[in-house]
Amino acid sequence: MQSFQRYIRDVVAELKKVTWPTWEELKGSTMVVIFFSVVMGLYIALLDVGLSRLLKTFLG
């Protein structure tokens, strides 16, 4: 039981050291992730359509 209590104390101590992002940093990072996801989704969709048409052309 003492080791569990020490573990909890250590976790709390480490969480106090964390520098959490500000609301503005969080919004900015979220927008970057959303933008990158949309761009990659469009790229994969276009690649899929292009390869599908290429295969249909060659295979009939």
Distance bins in CASP14 RR format, pairs under 12 A and 6 or more apart:
PFRMAT RR
TARGET T0000
AUTHOR 0000-0000-0000
RMODE 2
METHOD distances of the structure
MODEL  1
1 7 0 0 0 0 0 1 0 0 0 0 0
1 8 0 0 0 0 0 1 0 0 0 0 0
2 8 0 0 0 0 0 1 0 0 0 0 0
2 9 0 0 0 0 0 1 0 0 0 0 0
3 9 0 0 0 0 0 1 0 0 0 0 0
3 10 0 0 0 0 0 1 0 0 0 0 0
4 10 0 0 0 0 0 1 0 0 0 0 0
4 11 0 0 0 0 0 1 0 0 0 0 0
5 11 0 0 0 0 0 1 0 0 0 0 0
5 12 0 0 0 0 0 1 0 0 0 0 0
6 12 0 0 0 0 0 1 0 0 0 0 0
6 13 0 0 0 0 0 1 0 0 0 0 0
7 13 0 0 0 0 0 1 0 0 0 0 0
7 14 0 0 0 0 0 1 0 0 0 0 0
8 14 0 0 0 0 0 1 0 0 0 0 0
8 15 0 0 0 0 0 1 0 0 0 0 0
9 15 0 0 0 0 0 1 0 0 0 0 0
9 16 0 0 0 0 0 1 0 0 0 0 0
10 16 0 0 0 0 0 1 0 0 0 0 0
10 17 0 0 0 0 0 1 0 0 0 0 0
11 17 0 0 0 0 0 1 0 0 0 0 0
11 18 0 0 0 0 0 1 0 0 0 0 0
12 18 0 0 0 0 0 1 0 0 0 0 0
19 25 0 0 0 0 0 1 0 0 0 0 0
20 26 0 0 0 0 1 0 0 0 0 0 0
21 27 0 0 0 0 1 0 0 0 0 0 0
21 28 0 0 0 0 1 0 0 0 0 0 0
21 29 1 0 0 1 0 0 0 0 0 0 0
21 30 0 0 0 0 0 1 0 0 0 0 0
22 28 0 0 0 0 0 1 0 0 0 0 0
22 29 0 0 0 0 0 1 0 0 0 0 0
23 29 0 0 0 0 0 1 0 0 0 0 0
23 30 0 0 0 0 0 1 0 0 0 0 0
24 30 0 0 0 0 0 1 0 0 0 0 0
24 31 0 0 0 0 0 1 0 0 0 0 0
25 31 0 0 0 0 0 1 0 0 0 0 0
25 32 0 0 0 0 0 1 0 0 0 0 0
26 32 0 0 0 0 0 1 0 0 0 0 0
26 33 0 0 0 0 0 1 0 0 0 0 0
27 33 0 0 0 0 0 1 0 0 0 0 0
27 34 0 0 0 0 0 1 0 0 0 0 0
28 34 0 0 0 0 1 0 0 0 0 0 0
28 35 0 0 0 0 1 0 0 0 0 0 0
28 36 0 0 0 0 0 1 0 0 0 0 0
29 35 0 0 0 0 0 1 0 0 0 0 0
29 36 0 0 0 0 0 1 0 0 0 0 0
30 36 0 0 0 0 0 1 0 0 0 0 0
30 37 0 0 0 0 0 1 0 0 0 0 0
31 37 0 0 0 0 0 1 0 0 0 0 0
31 38 0 0 0 0 0 1 0 0 0 0 0
32 38 0 0 0 0 0 1 0 0 0 0 0
32 39 0 0 0 0 0 1 0 0 0 0 0
33 39 0 0 0 0 0 1 0 0 0 0 0
33 40 0 0 0 0 0 1 0 0 0 0 0
34 40 0 0 0 0 0 1 0 0 0 0 0
34 41 0 0 0 0 0 1 0 0 0 0 0
35 41 0 0 0 0 0 1 0 0 0 0 0
35 42 0 0 0 0 0 1 0 0 0 0 0
36 42 0 0 0 0 0 1 0 0 0 0 0
36 43 0 0 0 0 0 1 0 0 0 0 0
37 43 0 0 0 0 0 1 0 0 0 0 0
37 44 0 0 0 0 0 1 0 0 0 0 0
38 44 0 0 0 0 0 1 0 0 0 0 0
38 45 0 0 0 0 0 1 0 0 0 0 0
39 45 0 0 0 0 0 1 0 0 0 0 0
39 46 0 0 0 0 0 1 0 0 0 0 0
40 46 0 0 0 0 0 1 0 0 0 0 0
40 47 0 0 0 0 0 1 0 0 0 0 0
41 47 0 0 0 0 1 0 0 0 0 0 0
41 48 0 0 0 0 1 0 0 0 0 0 0
41 49 0 0 0 0 0 1 0 0 0 0 0
42 48 0 0 0 0 0 1 0 0 0 0 0
42 49 0 0 0 0 0 1 0 0 0 0 0
43 49 0 0 0 0 0 1 0 0 0 0 0
43 50 0 0 0 0 0 1 0 0 0 0 0
44 50 0 0 0 0 0 1 0 0 0 0 0
44 51 0 0 0 0 0 1 0 0 0 0 0
45 51 0 0 0 0 0 1 0 0 0 0 0
45 52 0 0 0 0 0 1 0 0 0 0 0
46 52 0 0 0 0 0 1 0 0 0 0 0
46 53 0 0 0 0 0 1 0 0 0 0 0
47 53 0 0 0 0 0 1 0 0 0 0 0
47 54 0 0 0 0 0 1 0 0 0 0 0
48 54 0 0 0 0 0 1 0 0 0 0 0
48 55 0 0 0 0 0 1 0 0 0 0 0
49 55 0 0 0 0 0 1 0 0 0 0 0
49 56 0 0 0 0 0 1 0 0 0 0 0
50 56 0 0 0 0 1 0 0 0 0 0 0
50 57 0 0 0 0 1 0 0 0 0 0 0
51 57 0 0 0 0 0 1 0 0 0 0 0
51 58 0 0 0 0 0 1 0 0 0 0 0
51 59 0 0 0 0 0 1 0 0 0 0 0
52 58 0 0 0 0 0 1 0 0 0 0 0
52 59 0 0 0 0 0 1 0 0 0 0 0
52 60 0 0 0 0 0 1 0 0 0 0 0
53 59 0 0 0 0 0 1 0 0 0 0 0
53 60 0 0 0 0 0 1 0 0 0 0 0
54 60 0 0 0 0 0 1 0 0 0 0 0
END
